Amino acid sequence: MQTPSRPFGVKLSPRPGTTWSILANIESAAANPAAAAARTRARAAFIDYRRDGGENHSPAGRLALAVTEGLSASDPAAARSLLRQVAAAPNWQTDEARPFIQSLDAIAAGSRDPALADTPGLTYDLAAEVLLLLGTLAAADT
């Protein structure tokens, strides 16, 4: 079956979406409107990968898991405390980490707005993690 993570019916690994992300970066540098479409495809491929059981073992992926677990346990205060600690750590003081932490904190504070995945500066995989977290919380609410 052909999906964003299986463009030719073959499961991509280990980082699905990477090809689309590279294309998005090239198109963005060239100010080409196709960049947004490539980024969307990269994000969709990563979401497919995660929904197929793939894990995100990066530090950001582990952080998303910890926040998900805290919120799933109805403990937003613990999730927000963790995010404050992480935000203060020197290795999280990057242009890539800041918008991710801000998006996770907004979710921990109660926002369920999918537009958080479109926060400027989020990479395709971190945007996917935001959407996956929102989906997990929505499923728990039903």
N, C-alpha and C positions, 0 to 999 in steps of 0.2 A: 504494500500500500504506500502511495506517495504522500508524504506530509513534509512540513518544513524541515524536520530533523532527518527525514528519509527521502531526499529529493529524487532518488532513483530507485526507491524501494529498499535501500540499504541503510541500516542504522549507522549513524555517524557517531564517532567517539574519538577522543575522550571529551572534547569540548565542542559540542554541537553549537552552531551559531557563530563560530569563529570566522568562517569564510564570509558570512553575511556581515559580520562586524567589520572585517577588513574592508569589504566593499563600501560599507557605510562611511568609514573613515576616509577612504579615497574620494568618494562622491562628495563628502562634506568639504574636504580640502579644495575640491574643484567647484564648490558652491552649486552643486547639481541637486535638484529637487529629489532625485532618486535616492539620496542618502536616507531620507526618512523611511522609505519603503524597505531599504536594505536593513536598517536598524530594527524595524518591526519584524522582519523575517528572522533576524538573528535572535531576537527576544522570543519569538514563537518557537524556534528550533530548540532553544534552551528550556523553555517550558515543557515541550514535548519530551525532551530528554529526562527532565525531573519527574514528570508524570509517569514515565516508563520505568521509574525506579532508580534513575541516576541520582547521584548525590553530589553536592557541592562541598568539597573538602577544603575550600579556601577559607582563610580567616573570616571573610565576610559571610560566606555560606554558613560557617559555624555560628556566627553572631545571629544570623537570621533564624537558625534553628533554636538557639537559646531564647530569643525573643518570642518565637512561636510557642515554645514550651511554656514560657511564663504567662503569656496571654491565654493559652489554652487552659492553664491551671487557674484562670481568673485572678492573676496576680500582676496587674499592670504596673503597680508600684515597683515591684522587683525588676520587671523588664526595663522600666525607665531608669532605675538606679544603675543597672548594668550598662545601659547606653551612656549614661553620664560618665561612668568610670572609663568606658572604652573611648569616648570622645576626648577624654583628658590624656589618654596615653599618646606618647610622641609618635608611635608608628601608625596611628590613625589620623594624624594631622595632614591628610593629603586631599587634593582636589577631588579624588575619586571617593574617598571614604566619607567626607563631610556630608554630601547630599544623601548618601545612603543612610547614615546615622540619623539625619534630620527626618527622612521619610519614615524610618522605623519608629522614631520617637513620636511622630505625628500619629502613627497607627496605635502605638501604646497609649497615647493620650486620648484615643477614641475615634480618630478619623478613619473612615472606611472608603475614602475617595480614591478610585482607581487612577485618577490623574496624578497621584503621588509617584506612579511608575514613570511619569514623563518629566520628573524633576530634572532640570538642567544639570548635567554633570554625571548622571547615573549611566553606567555602562549597561550594555544589553543584558548581561547576566544578573546584575544587581536589580535592574528594573524588573526582570523576571521573578527574582526572589520577593520583591515587594508585591507583585501580583499573586504569587503563590501564597504568601502570608495572608493577603486579603481573602483569597479563596478559601483557605483553611478556616479562617475566622467566620466567614459567611456560612460555610457548611456546618460549623459548630452551632451557629445561631438558629439553624432550621430544625 
